[in-house]
Amino acid sequence: MNLLNSKLTIQVPGKLMIAGEFAVLEPFHKLAAMAVNRFVYIDINPSENKNISLEKFQLRDLKWFFKKDRVTIISEDNRVNFVQEAMTIACVYLNENQIPIEDISIRVKSELDDKTTGKKFGLGSSAAVSVGIITAMLQWHLKKTPSSELVFKLASIAHVAAQGNGSGADVAASSYGGVLQYSSFQADWLREEYQRSSTLMALLHKDWKFFSAKKIELPNNLYLCIGWTGSPASTGNLVEKILDLKDHNIEKYQKFLSDSEEAVSNFLTGIHQGDLQLLLKGIRQNRAALVTVGKEAKTELETPMIKKLCDRAEELGGAAKQSGAGGGDCGIAFMPTEESAENLIRAWRTEGIIPLELKPYQYGAKAL
């Protein structure tokens, strides 16, 4: 990749959660997520000066260097942290495999947010950037496409190092692509193993006993609609409030886990058996479980706009719920016919809900 005027561009899909939010933070609880056709792009060019530009933040030509197993980006803006951790993990991996790190310039461009207002849709920008940085740096230096599992594991380590928690489902969607049945590696486990492992390669070769990811196919006779409420959500704060319920009322938290597990099981069984009504039942059950746990935790997961989004879908014979942590962002609806989906889009527009032209995207991060 070091030929004169050569260039590498990696395209990374964003994500939406389908079912199993919050419960996925617990061991072996399944979640369904999907990659979507909105993207982050990572460009790498050979350069005598190591620099990086993050267009979303108007941060351009920032110098970076790798020393003592750390990448440092010369900036006082803490929004570079996710990128810095991803670059660190990529460089440590290359270093441990005796691959010299070349002088390169990196440009990060995101199309995951609203182009006109800059508001967040909740499509997993930081995870997609982490996946993209690691894919790009590995593919540039290894001269071959890294496996989805390797990218996922490295990006998960970087993501947990940067934020300390999270399920990694957004990282998985951007790494593998398609629609996934996913169980989390467990952030506490990964953080402890990272600190304990003598090398990055040792951690990669360990048994990630809690983690699983398997691609699944949505039925052809299912119509997917995604609506944006116009208000971004703060995932971290909502997760903290739900986990606070675990500390103060374990019975209600366990009831939520049980309800969520049944809902996700019905959704997944509906997919595997081609049983549309069971699939829709699972989505409705998951919605109810999330609304209840939000009330128990004294936080609003289903905002008035998300409620309208879901109610209109149910009135038209479908099922809908918040996508992700809730508190705003997107809702996702599954409709049984094309006509019901078209009617739902019209109803949403009447309510001020913005339909998004998002579809499942079958590929993870890949070179263009």
Buried (B, 14 or more C-beta within 10 A) or exposed (E): BEEEEEEBBBBBBBBBBBBBBBBBBBEEBBBBBBBBBBBBBBBBBBEEEBBBBBEBBEBEEBEBEBEEEEBBBEBEEEEBBBBBBBBBBBBBBBBBEEBEBBEBBBBBBBBBBBEEEEBBBBBBBBBBBBBBBBBBBBBBBBEEBBEBBBBBBBBBBBBBBBBEBBBBBBBBBBBBBBBBBBBBBBBEBBBEBBEEBEEBEEBBEBEBEBBBBEEBEBBEEBBBBBBBBBEBBEBEEBBEBBBBBBEEEEEBBEBBBEBBBBBBBBBBBBBBEEBBEBBBBBBBBBBBBBBBBBEBBEBBBBBEBBBBBBEBBBEBBBBBBBBBBBBBBBBBBBBBBEEBBBBBBEBBEEBEBBBBEBEBBBBBBBEE
